[in-house]
Amino acid sequence: MIAEFIQAWDARKDNLAYWFRTTPQEILSYEVILKAIIDEVINPTLDGKKWDSEKIHTIDDGDYQGCQIFIVPMDEYQPSPCQYFTTYQNYGSCSGCDLLEGIRNYYNSIPTEEQVKEYMMLALHLLQRCRYFIDHETYMEEE
């Protein structure tokens, strides 16, 4: 878990809830939700640096089910390994085995308040699983 991300969540989670309340469910994916976490929660709390939500790299070696691993760089010309964070989400093929599909329940509309609460829980779990690819101190020791 990245402490500054948790602090950002505490300060700005209402902004993300508003984003969910006003976003049609048919555009939601785990990557879109991670982008919203970065843009609505994390980046506004940072001084002078930001994470590049337009360059989220997704690794997905599954088929009908699996895990998506997300790698996000800082918005830098040439980010070093300590300027990336990762998170992940398991997924399935239907509303019974995929969290996002279960929340959406095949509706393509603005979410209900109950769905917003569930999307917020999903977003919090994505945020809690965030880890730096390598911490700055270790990277500097290796160099």
PyMOL commands that place a pseudoatom at each C-alpha (Angstrom):
pseudoatom trace, name=CA, resn=MET, resi=1, chain=A, elem=C, hetatm=0, pos=[0.000, 0.000, 0.000]
pseudoatom trace, name=CA, resn=ILE, resi=2, chain=A, elem=C, hetatm=0, pos=[1.249, 3.505, -0.788]
pseudoatom trace, name=CA, resn=ALA, resi=3, chain=A, elem=C, hetatm=0, pos=[0.656, 5.800, 2.181]
pseudoatom trace, name=CA, resn=GLU, resi=4, chain=A, elem=C, hetatm=0, pos=[0.283, 8.994, 0.135]
pseudoatom trace, name=CA, resn=PHE, resi=5, chain=A, elem=C, hetatm=0, pos=[-2.385, 7.298, -2.014]
pseudoatom trace, name=CA, resn=ILE, resi=6, chain=A, elem=C, hetatm=0, pos=[-4.380, 6.384, 1.099]
pseudoatom trace, name=CA, resn=GLN, resi=7, chain=A, elem=C, hetatm=0, pos=[-4.108, 9.970, 2.336]
pseudoatom trace, name=CA, resn=ALA, resi=8, chain=A, elem=C, hetatm=0, pos=[-5.315, 11.159, -1.069]
pseudoatom trace, name=CA, resn=TRP, resi=9, chain=A, elem=C, hetatm=0, pos=[-8.260, 8.729, -0.838]
pseudoatom trace, name=CA, resn=ASP, resi=10, chain=A, elem=C, hetatm=0, pos=[-9.259, 10.139, 2.540]
pseudoatom trace, name=CA, resn=ALA, resi=11, chain=A, elem=C, hetatm=0, pos=[-9.087, 13.692, 1.181]
pseudoatom trace, name=CA, resn=ARG, resi=12, chain=A, elem=C, hetatm=0, pos=[-10.744, 13.182, -2.220]
pseudoatom trace, name=CA, resn=LYS, resi=13, chain=A, elem=C, hetatm=0, pos=[-12.906, 10.050, -2.250]
pseudoatom trace, name=CA, resn=ASP, resi=14, chain=A, elem=C, hetatm=0, pos=[-16.033, 12.216, -2.550]
pseudoatom trace, name=CA, resn=ASN, resi=15, chain=A, elem=C, hetatm=0, pos=[-14.750, 13.472, -5.911]
pseudoatom trace, name=CA, resn=LEU, resi=16, chain=A, elem=C, hetatm=0, pos=[-14.478, 9.893, -7.144]
pseudoatom trace, name=CA, resn=ALA, resi=17, chain=A, elem=C, hetatm=0, pos=[-17.971, 9.075, -5.852]
pseudoatom trace, name=CA, resn=TYR, resi=18, chain=A, elem=C, hetatm=0, pos=[-19.305, 12.050, -7.832]
pseudoatom trace, name=CA, resn=TRP, resi=19, chain=A, elem=C, hetatm=0, pos=[-17.441, 10.767, -10.906]
pseudoatom trace, name=CA, resn=PHE, resi=20, chain=A, elem=C, hetatm=0, pos=[-19.155, 7.372, -10.538]
pseudoatom trace, name=CA, resn=ARG, resi=21, chain=A, elem=C, hetatm=0, pos=[-22.566, 9.044, -10.050]
pseudoatom trace, name=CA, resn=THR, resi=22, chain=A, elem=C, hetatm=0, pos=[-22.195, 10.884, -13.350]
pseudoatom trace, name=CA, resn=THR, resi=23, chain=A, elem=C, hetatm=0, pos=[-20.481, 8.231, -15.505]
pseudoatom trace, name=CA, resn=PRO, resi=24, chain=A, elem=C, hetatm=0, pos=[-22.506, 5.759, -17.596]
pseudoatom trace, name=CA, resn=GLN, resi=25, chain=A, elem=C, hetatm=0, pos=[-21.714, 2.222, -16.513]
pseudoatom trace, name=CA, resn=GLU, resi=26, chain=A, elem=C, hetatm=0, pos=[-21.187, 0.940, -20.051]
pseudoatom trace, name=CA, resn=ILE, resi=27, chain=A, elem=C, hetatm=0, pos=[-17.831, 2.758, -20.291]
pseudoatom trace, name=CA, resn=LEU, resi=28, chain=A, elem=C, hetatm=0, pos=[-16.473, 1.319, -17.042]
pseudoatom trace, name=CA, resn=SER, resi=29, chain=A, elem=C, hetatm=0, pos=[-13.595, -1.116, -17.078]
pseudoatom trace, name=CA, resn=TYR, resi=30, chain=A, elem=C, hetatm=0, pos=[-10.942, -1.781, -14.462]
pseudoatom trace, name=CA, resn=GLU, resi=31, chain=A, elem=C, hetatm=0, pos=[-8.506, 0.396, -16.414]
pseudoatom trace, name=CA, resn=VAL, resi=32, chain=A, elem=C, hetatm=0, pos=[-11.034, 3.243, -16.732]
pseudoatom trace, name=CA, resn=ILE, resi=33, chain=A, elem=C, hetatm=0, pos=[-11.651, 3.090, -12.981]
pseudoatom trace, name=CA, resn=LEU, resi=34, chain=A, elem=C, hetatm=0, pos=[-7.908, 3.153, -12.272]
pseudoatom trace, name=CA, resn=LYS, resi=35, chain=A, elem=C, hetatm=0, pos=[-7.582, 6.205, -14.552]
pseudoatom trace, name=CA, resn=ALA, resi=36, chain=A, elem=C, hetatm=0, pos=[-10.352, 7.928, -12.572]
pseudoatom trace, name=CA, resn=ILE, resi=37, chain=A, elem=C, hetatm=0, pos=[-8.598, 7.078, -9.283]
pseudoatom trace, name=CA, resn=ILE, resi=38, chain=A, elem=C, hetatm=0, pos=[-5.422, 8.700, -10.599]
pseudoatom trace, name=CA, resn=ASP, resi=39, chain=A, elem=C, hetatm=0, pos=[-7.159, 11.774, -12.050]
pseudoatom trace, name=CA, resn=GLU, resi=40, chain=A, elem=C, hetatm=0, pos=[-9.808, 12.373, -9.373]
pseudoatom trace, name=CA, resn=VAL, resi=41, chain=A, elem=C, hetatm=0, pos=[-8.033, 11.214, -6.216]
pseudoatom trace, name=CA, resn=ILE, resi=42, chain=A, elem=C, hetatm=0, pos=[-4.255, 10.898, -6.433]
pseudoatom trace, name=CA, resn=ASN, resi=43, chain=A, elem=C, hetatm=0, pos=[-2.949, 13.559, -8.838]
pseudoatom trace, name=CA, resn=PRO, resi=44, chain=A, elem=C, hetatm=0, pos=[-4.839, 16.539, -7.354]
pseudoatom trace, name=CA, resn=THR, resi=45, chain=A, elem=C, hetatm=0, pos=[-3.067, 15.967, -4.016]
pseudoatom trace, name=CA, resn=LEU, resi=46, chain=A, elem=C, hetatm=0, pos=[0.469, 15.888, -5.416]
pseudoatom trace, name=CA, resn=ASP, resi=47, chain=A, elem=C, hetatm=0, pos=[2.786, 18.883, -5.496]
pseudoatom trace, name=CA, resn=GLY, resi=48, chain=A, elem=C, hetatm=0, pos=[4.744, 19.225, -8.717]
pseudoatom trace, name=CA, resn=LYS, resi=49, chain=A, elem=C, hetatm=0, pos=[4.507, 15.631, -9.905]
pseudoatom trace, name=CA, resn=LYS, resi=50, chain=A, elem=C, hetatm=0, pos=[1.752, 13.508, -11.314]
pseudoatom trace, name=CA, resn=TRP, resi=51, chain=A, elem=C, hetatm=0, pos=[1.082, 10.006, -12.518]
pseudoatom trace, name=CA, resn=ASP, resi=52, chain=A, elem=C, hetatm=0, pos=[0.393, 9.607, -16.235]
pseudoatom trace, name=CA, resn=SER, resi=53, chain=A, elem=C, hetatm=0, pos=[-3.100, 8.143, -16.411]
pseudoatom trace, name=CA, resn=GLU, resi=54, chain=A, elem=C, hetatm=0, pos=[-2.923, 8.180, -20.219]
pseudoatom trace, name=CA, resn=LYS, resi=55, chain=A, elem=C, hetatm=0, pos=[-0.052, 5.678, -20.193]
pseudoatom trace, name=CA, resn=ILE, resi=56, chain=A, elem=C, hetatm=0, pos=[-1.463, 2.867, -18.089]
pseudoatom trace, name=CA, resn=HIS, resi=57, chain=A, elem=C, hetatm=0, pos=[0.101, -0.387, -19.281]
pseudoatom trace, name=CA, resn=THR, resi=58, chain=A, elem=C, hetatm=0, pos=[-2.165, -3.409, -18.879]
pseudoatom trace, name=CA, resn=ILE, resi=59, chain=A, elem=C, hetatm=0, pos=[-0.892, -6.966, -18.789]
pseudoatom trace, name=CA, resn=ASP, resi=60, chain=A, elem=C, hetatm=0, pos=[-3.658, -9.515, -19.284]
pseudoatom trace, name=CA, resn=ASP, resi=61, chain=A, elem=C, hetatm=0, pos=[-2.634, -13.080, -20.086]
pseudoatom trace, name=CA, resn=GLY, resi=62, chain=A, elem=C, hetatm=0, pos=[-6.040, -14.499, -19.198]
pseudoatom trace, name=CA, resn=ASP, resi=63, chain=A, elem=C, hetatm=0, pos=[-8.908, -15.428, -21.448]
pseudoatom trace, name=CA, resn=TYR, resi=64, chain=A, elem=C, hetatm=0, pos=[-12.383, -15.755, -19.957]
pseudoatom trace, name=CA, resn=GLN, resi=65, chain=A, elem=C, hetatm=0, pos=[-10.951, -15.122, -16.539]
pseudoatom trace, name=CA, resn=GLY, resi=66, chain=A, elem=C, hetatm=0, pos=[-7.639, -14.042, -15.143]
pseudoatom trace, name=CA, resn=CYS, resi=67, chain=A, elem=C, hetatm=0, pos=[-5.840, -11.075, -13.727]
pseudoatom trace, name=CA, resn=GLN, resi=68, chain=A, elem=C, hetatm=0, pos=[-5.107, -7.662, -15.149]
pseudoatom trace, name=CA, resn=ILE, resi=69, chain=A, elem=C, hetatm=0, pos=[-1.850, -6.151, -13.918]
pseudoatom trace, name=CA, resn=PHE, resi=70, chain=A, elem=C, hetatm=0, pos=[-1.586, -2.400, -14.334]
pseudoatom trace, name=CA, resn=ILE, resi=71, chain=A, elem=C, hetatm=0, pos=[1.696, -0.482, -14.487]
pseudoatom trace, name=CA, resn=VAL, resi=72, chain=A, elem=C, hetatm=0, pos=[1.544, 3.312, -14.283]
pseudoatom trace, name=CA, resn=PRO, resi=73, chain=A, elem=C, hetatm=0, pos=[4.466, 5.693, -14.909]
pseudoatom trace, name=CA, resn=MET, resi=74, chain=A, elem=C, hetatm=0, pos=[5.011, 9.166, -13.573]
pseudoatom trace, name=CA, resn=ASP, resi=75, chain=A, elem=C, hetatm=0, pos=[4.468, 11.885, -16.125]
pseudoatom trace, name=CA, resn=GLU, resi=76, chain=A, elem=C, hetatm=0, pos=[8.168, 12.178, -16.936]
pseudoatom trace, name=CA, resn=TYR, resi=77, chain=A, elem=C, hetatm=0, pos=[10.143, 12.221, -20.171]
pseudoatom trace, name=CA, resn=GLN, resi=78, chain=A, elem=C, hetatm=0, pos=[11.994, 9.039, -19.225]
pseudoatom trace, name=CA, resn=PRO, resi=79, chain=A, elem=C, hetatm=0, pos=[10.689, 7.587, -15.957]
pseudoatom trace, name=CA, resn=SER, resi=80, chain=A, elem=C, hetatm=0, pos=[13.112, 5.479, -13.945]
pseudoatom trace, name=CA, resn=PRO, resi=81, chain=A, elem=C, hetatm=0, pos=[11.985, 2.162, -12.411]
pseudoatom trace, name=CA, resn=CYS, resi=82, chain=A, elem=C, hetatm=0, pos=[11.230, 3.878, -9.086]
pseudoatom trace, name=CA, resn=GLN, resi=83, chain=A, elem=C, hetatm=0, pos=[8.767, 6.153, -10.898]
pseudoatom trace, name=CA, resn=TYR, resi=84, chain=A, elem=C, hetatm=0, pos=[6.204, 3.430, -11.602]
pseudoatom trace, name=CA, resn=PHE, resi=85, chain=A, elem=C, hetatm=0, pos=[3.503, 1.865, -9.492]
pseudoatom trace, name=CA, resn=THR, resi=86, chain=A, elem=C, hetatm=0, pos=[1.568, -1.336, -10.038]
pseudoatom trace, name=CA, resn=THR, resi=87, chain=A, elem=C, hetatm=0, pos=[-1.809, -2.691, -9.015]
pseudoatom trace, name=CA, resn=TYR, resi=88, chain=A, elem=C, hetatm=0, pos=[-3.998, -5.554, -10.191]
pseudoatom trace, name=CA, resn=GLN, resi=89, chain=A, elem=C, hetatm=0, pos=[-7.537, -6.884, -10.439]
pseudoatom trace, name=CA, resn=ASN, resi=90, chain=A, elem=C, hetatm=0, pos=[-8.803, -10.431, -10.910]
pseudoatom trace, name=CA, resn=TYR, resi=91, chain=A, elem=C, hetatm=0, pos=[-11.679, -10.796, -13.350]
pseudoatom trace, name=CA, resn=GLY, resi=92, chain=A, elem=C, hetatm=0, pos=[-14.126, -13.386, -14.600]
pseudoatom trace, name=CA, resn=SER, resi=93, chain=A, elem=C, hetatm=0, pos=[-16.413, -13.876, -17.558]
pseudoatom trace, name=CA, resn=CYS, resi=94, chain=A, elem=C, hetatm=0, pos=[-19.848, -13.185, -16.078]
pseudoatom trace, name=CA, resn=SER, resi=95, chain=A, elem=C, hetatm=0, pos=[-21.641, -11.249, -13.361]
pseudoatom trace, name=CA, resn=GLY, resi=96, chain=A, elem=C, hetatm=0, pos=[-21.315, -14.233, -11.036]
pseudoatom trace, name=CA, resn=CYS, resi=97, chain=A, elem=C, hetatm=0, pos=[-17.516, -14.374, -11.133]
pseudoatom trace, name=CA, resn=ASP, resi=98, chain=A, elem=C, hetatm=0, pos=[-16.469, -10.832, -12.122]
pseudoatom trace, name=CA, resn=LEU, resi=99, chain=A, elem=C, hetatm=0, pos=[-16.808, -8.018, -9.594]
pseudoatom trace, name=CA, resn=LEU, resi=100, chain=A, elem=C, hetatm=0, pos=[-17.296, -5.232, -12.137]
pseudoatom trace, name=CA, resn=GLU, resi=101, chain=A, elem=C, hetatm=0, pos=[-19.933, -7.173, -14.092]
pseudoatom trace, name=CA, resn=GLY, resi=102, chain=A, elem=C, hetatm=0, pos=[-21.631, -8.131, -10.835]
pseudoatom trace, name=CA, resn=ILE, resi=103, chain=A, elem=C, hetatm=0, pos=[-21.932, -4.489, -9.788]
pseudoatom trace, name=CA, resn=ARG, resi=104, chain=A, elem=C, hetatm=0, pos=[-23.092, -3.336, -13.227]
pseudoatom trace, name=CA, resn=ASN, resi=105, chain=A, elem=C, hetatm=0, pos=[-25.534, -6.263, -13.453]
pseudoatom trace, name=CA, resn=TYR, resi=106, chain=A, elem=C, hetatm=0, pos=[-25.715, -5.708, -17.239]
pseudoatom trace, name=CA, resn=TYR, resi=107, chain=A, elem=C, hetatm=0, pos=[-27.301, -2.242, -16.876]
pseudoatom trace, name=CA, resn=ASN, resi=108, chain=A, elem=C, hetatm=0, pos=[-25.987, 0.526, -19.120]
pseudoatom trace, name=CA, resn=SER, resi=109, chain=A, elem=C, hetatm=0, pos=[-27.054, 3.644, -17.290]
pseudoatom trace, name=CA, resn=ILE, resi=110, chain=A, elem=C, hetatm=0, pos=[-25.982, 5.992, -14.549]
pseudoatom trace, name=CA, resn=PRO, resi=111, chain=A, elem=C, hetatm=0, pos=[-25.403, 3.835, -11.434]
pseudoatom trace, name=CA, resn=THR, resi=112, chain=A, elem=C, hetatm=0, pos=[-27.713, 3.749, -8.439]
pseudoatom trace, name=CA, resn=GLU, resi=113, chain=A, elem=C, hetatm=0, pos=[-26.405, 4.880, -5.041]
pseudoatom trace, name=CA, resn=GLU, resi=114, chain=A, elem=C, hetatm=0, pos=[-25.925, 1.234, -4.045]
pseudoatom trace, name=CA, resn=GLN, resi=115, chain=A, elem=C, hetatm=0, pos=[-23.863, 0.641, -7.190]
pseudoatom trace, name=CA, resn=VAL, resi=116, chain=A, elem=C, hetatm=0, pos=[-21.805, 3.785, -6.461]
pseudoatom trace, name=CA, resn=LYS, resi=117, chain=A, elem=C, hetatm=0, pos=[-20.970, 2.348, -3.014]
pseudoatom trace, name=CA, resn=GLU, resi=118, chain=A, elem=C, hetatm=0, pos=[-19.916, -0.930, -4.604]
pseudoatom trace, name=CA, resn=TYR, resi=119, chain=A, elem=C, hetatm=0, pos=[-17.808, 0.815, -7.273]
pseudoatom trace, name=CA, resn=MET, resi=120, chain=A, elem=C, hetatm=0, pos=[-16.153, 2.831, -4.510]
pseudoatom trace, name=CA, resn=MET, resi=121, chain=A, elem=C, hetatm=0, pos=[-15.256, -0.386, -2.681]
pseudoatom trace, name=CA, resn=LEU, resi=122, chain=A, elem=C, hetatm=0, pos=[-13.797, -1.820, -5.894]
pseudoatom trace, name=CA, resn=ALA, resi=123, chain=A, elem=C, hetatm=0, pos=[-11.794, 1.409, -6.396]
pseudoatom trace, name=CA, resn=LEU, resi=124, chain=A, elem=C, hetatm=0, pos=[-10.541, 1.349, -2.811]
pseudoatom trace, name=CA, resn=HIS, resi=125, chain=A, elem=C, hetatm=0, pos=[-9.276, -2.216, -3.282]
pseudoatom trace, name=CA, resn=LEU, resi=126, chain=A, elem=C, hetatm=0, pos=[-7.461, -1.223, -6.485]
pseudoatom trace, name=CA, resn=LEU, resi=127, chain=A, elem=C, hetatm=0, pos=[-5.861, 1.657, -4.593]
pseudoatom trace, name=CA, resn=GLN, resi=128, chain=A, elem=C, hetatm=0, pos=[-4.940, -0.496, -1.585]
pseudoatom trace, name=CA, resn=ARG, resi=129, chain=A, elem=C, hetatm=0, pos=[-3.123, -2.952, -3.871]
pseudoatom trace, name=CA, resn=CYS, resi=130, chain=A, elem=C, hetatm=0, pos=[-0.914, -0.197, -5.322]
pseudoatom trace, name=CA, resn=ARG, resi=131, chain=A, elem=C, hetatm=0, pos=[2.808, -0.741, -4.836]
pseudoatom trace, name=CA, resn=TYR, resi=132, chain=A, elem=C, hetatm=0, pos=[5.818, 1.060, -6.191]
pseudoatom trace, name=CA, resn=PHE, resi=133, chain=A, elem=C, hetatm=0, pos=[7.599, -1.086, -8.772]
pseudoatom trace, name=CA, resn=ILE, resi=134, chain=A, elem=C, hetatm=0, pos=[10.770, -0.478, -6.753]
pseudoatom trace, name=CA, resn=ASP, resi=135, chain=A, elem=C, hetatm=0, pos=[11.308, 2.057, -3.993]
pseudoatom trace, name=CA, resn=HIS, resi=136, chain=A, elem=C, hetatm=0, pos=[13.672, 4.966, -4.571]
pseudoatom trace, name=CA, resn=GLU, resi=137, chain=A, elem=C, hetatm=0, pos=[16.197, 3.891, -1.941]
pseudoatom trace, name=CA, resn=THR, resi=138, chain=A, elem=C, hetatm=0, pos=[16.582, 0.366, -3.315]
pseudoatom trace, name=CA, resn=TYR, resi=139, chain=A, elem=C, hetatm=0, pos=[16.838, 1.692, -6.855]
pseudoatom trace, name=CA, resn=MET, resi=140, chain=A, elem=C, hetatm=0, pos=[19.609, 4.120, -5.847]
pseudoatom trace, name=CA, resn=GLU, resi=141, chain=A, elem=C, hetatm=0, pos=[21.495, 1.353, -4.010]
pseudoatom trace, name=CA, resn=GLU, resi=142, chain=A, elem=C, hetatm=0, pos=[21.397, -0.819, -7.123]
pseudoatom trace, name=CA, resn=GLU, resi=143, chain=A, elem=C, hetatm=0, pos=[22.647, 1.976, -9.351]
for i in range(1, 143): cmd.bond("trace and resi %d" % i, "trace and resi %d" % (i + 1))
show_as sticks, trace
zoom trace
